[in-house]
Amino acid sequence: MLDPQAKSYLDLLSSLGAPPMHTLQATQARVAYKKARAIAQPAPPQVARVEALQATGPAGAIPLRSYRPIGSAGGERLPVLVFFHGGGWTIGDLDTHDVACREICNRARCAVIAVDYRLAPEHRFPAAVDDAITATRWVADNARPLSLDGARIAIGGDSAGGNLAAVTALALRDGGGPALALQLLIYPATDFRANTSSHAQNGSGYLLTREAIDYFTNNYLNGSHDVSDWRASPALAQSFRGLPRAFVLTAEYDPLRDEGAQYAQLLRDAGVSVEYVSFAGQIHGFITMSKVIDAAAVAFDRCAGALKSAFAGEAR
């Protein structure tokens, strides 16, 4: 059954009468997305420190936001999660995922550096990929002055951000590193062919619709030829051997559920250590809805547990 809290949130959104995301211009969609986040997100939890940073990217500065957890000392060298926000490569920013970054930061007791990568359609594929890879390398190169442990770097994200994390892990494996402790993939988009059963089952009525997926796809990709590029569809990469361990989280009523599960299996088949969890009754995006969906707190704890284990080098 659909979680009652998720259903209440969907009913509330429906009652507001907002136009569907796929009918909006990208600039309008970003505003609408922020309004929806304000309804579903609690007040930001306190952390020890938040700092604006920037990496030098292929098209100029890449804005970053650094978080350090409650109770951490100023010069303490912390493990770090480089985080890429979701939003179909079109919407979302540092503010829409501020609460999620703070929650993971405190619960995992690690630093989090969120990446404000370039968005489509103004910047189409592979601009976001290039920014994600560049930002991760910048964090590794600057670990010491940032009081970070360069030997304990994880990458992660939700939805489109999970896609970017998976792609970045592949690129770093083949491009000289840095080595990663974990890839944290929260209901990731991994295959633009979108041909799994969950796309058919959950493509209507559960927030992320078939029309919205087509909208994001058309904004991000340059054409159908990009679908088979592993930098867009990491599930189509030639090999998954030698990738960092992974934590993959999906939601039962999410169109992306099956491709997340299938990506976890591809990693397992290649000998990668994988922890996989599917949240029964949940919808796409629920982890950013902790004000109205209690399961988000459980998901944050599962993510934090995976990070702590990976940073400690524990087997899972």
Secondary structure by P-SEA (a helix, b strand, c coil): cccaaaaaaaaaaaaacccccccccaaaaaaaaaaaaaacccccccccbbbbbbccccccbbbbbbbbccccccccbbbbbbbbbbccccccccccaaaaaaaaaaaacbbbbbbbcccccccccaaaaaaaaaaaaaaaaacccccccccbbbbccccaaaaaaaaaaaaaaacccccccbbbbccccccccccccccccccccccccaaaaaaaaaaccccccccccccccccccccccccccbbbbbbccccaaaaaaaaaaaaaaaccbbbbbbbcccccccccccccccaaaaaaaaaaaaaaaaaacccc
